[in-house]
């Protein structure tokens, strides 16, 4: 039976509901409590306990003069008991209810013979008639792609999905609270920019008609947040979207959420301490840590976290020293990297990414990257060949990137003008922002800066091995050669 027949059957019931002079799409329904609150407030044996709940019908058993319904709201489920004796005047209407319909119900709380807390409804109000039957495929997570396309069904068909996004919201709130207690001020910076700067990525372009001006969707908020340091905001952060016109994978979505923050008079060591404290606070508050699963890996977040030198890790896993460029290039050729037209620093980093990152499972701060690939970072006072930069790796993924921020306008301008061989314009951060240089000339305090991928952090802490599982509406390839998503998921 195809979808049109299913929908036609439901439309016939929709019409019958209207014949009772009842709006099948309801309206305001006040004084509702959650399913979980109704169950938690129940006192066994106490009379005159009343509850009023609303939600979606996810299970319906019609046994003649009794109908048992499982009602699901945003936080959980509760059973409704519909009795012909209590609902004599509404009974023919009750027989029109179906899976997927949204209803409000009120009545006495009690328990069934099996001990299940139940609202014995004396009034049921239709609030939204579902014209499409629930897709059975969602139960058991059989069609992952369709779940992403139909998140509006996935959320109520799979309670663990709803719980993951509730947890994400709670964690982001915890991050904000943590930073507020540290004296940080939350700000908002432009998402449309005249120059895509602050990161190495290919931007999305748009056009402002009134100004006849091409603009870029931001790839990072960094340069604007640093302008705020110049202006006297000494601790600032932003949690918002970045846009990068790049590929799709289990770790990449072109539109993603970042936390980026800056602290005056700090450096990358302060940023390491802050990162470790903030993530550890999240784990303590929201997870069964400090040892958490992530796919087939078990990650130990026990403090203190490892701090390792970039050069030492390269030697350990690539088998060549960072100063032996010839050996690094030989290793690159063995790995299939076409290194001939690349700058030495680019080759070194390509080899590092290919040989080291897959070994970094427990939280590891990788410190002191080659200065040539870090144009926004202060050089190390101990050795100017290296930059005071770290990347935090967890579960083989880069989770955070941080610098001791460069605040010398002359050095910054020189770095902007330097384009390394082997890097395209999109891959390089050497993009001249004249106004940013002007801002630095007014004086930016020494500072530490940090960026953390919120989506990846949520992946790690909720054991979601695909970034699509922690983004409500991830970007997907269009369906081709198929009927619409609803038809694909018709009940069988």
HELIX and SHEET records of a PDB file:
HELIX    1   1 UNK A    3  UNK A   19  1                                  17    
HELIX    2   2 UNK A   35  UNK A   40  1                                   6    
HELIX    3   3 UNK A   88  UNK A   90  5                                   3    
HELIX    4   4 UNK A   91  UNK A   94  1                                   4    
HELIX    5   5 UNK A  136  UNK A  138  5                                   3    
HELIX    6   6 UNK A  144  UNK A  149  1                                   6    
HELIX    7   7 UNK A  151  UNK A  157  1                                   7    
HELIX    8   8 UNK A  159  UNK A  181  1                                  23    
HELIX    9   9 UNK A  222  UNK A  231  1                                  10    
HELIX   10  10 UNK A  268  UNK A  286  1                                  19    
HELIX   11  11 UNK A  310  UNK A  318  1                                   9    
HELIX   12  12 UNK A  325  UNK A  334  1                                  10    
HELIX   13  13 UNK A  344  UNK A  355  1                                  12    
HELIX   14  14 UNK A  357  UNK A  359  5                                   3    
HELIX   15  15 UNK A  371  UNK A  373  5                                   3    
HELIX   16  16 UNK A  409  UNK A  416  1                                   8    
HELIX   17  17 UNK A  434  UNK A  441  1                                   8    
HELIX   18  18 UNK A  454  UNK A  462  1                                   9    
HELIX   19  19 UNK A  467  UNK A  469  5                                   3    
HELIX   20  20 UNK A  485  UNK A  488  1                                   4    
SHEET    1   A 6 UNK A  50  UNK A  62  0                                        
SHEET    2   A 6 UNK A  66  UNK A  72 -1                                        
SHEET    3   A 6 UNK A  77  UNK A  83 -1                                        
SHEET    4   A 6 UNK A 117  UNK A 128  1                                        
SHEET    5   A 6 UNK A 102  UNK A 111 -1                                        
SHEET    6   A 6 UNK A  50  UNK A  62 -1                                        
SHEET    1   B 8 UNK A 185  UNK A 186  0                                        
SHEET    2   B 8 UNK A 235  UNK A 243  1                                        
SHEET    3   B 8 UNK A 255  UNK A 264 -1                                        
SHEET    4   B 8 UNK A 447  UNK A 453 -1                                        
SHEET    5   B 8 UNK A 397  UNK A 404 -1                                        
SHEET    6   B 8 UNK A 386  UNK A 394 -1                                        
SHEET    7   B 8 UNK A 364  UNK A 370 -1                                        
SHEET    8   B 8 UNK A 306  UNK A 309  1                                        
SHEET    1   C 3 UNK A 192  UNK A 193  0                                        
SHEET    2   C 3 UNK A 213  UNK A 217 -1                                        
SHEET    3   C 3 UNK A 205  UNK A 208 -1                                        
SHEET    1   D 2 UNK A 291  UNK A 294  0                                        
SHEET    2   D 2 UNK A 297  UNK A 300 -1                                        
END                                                                             
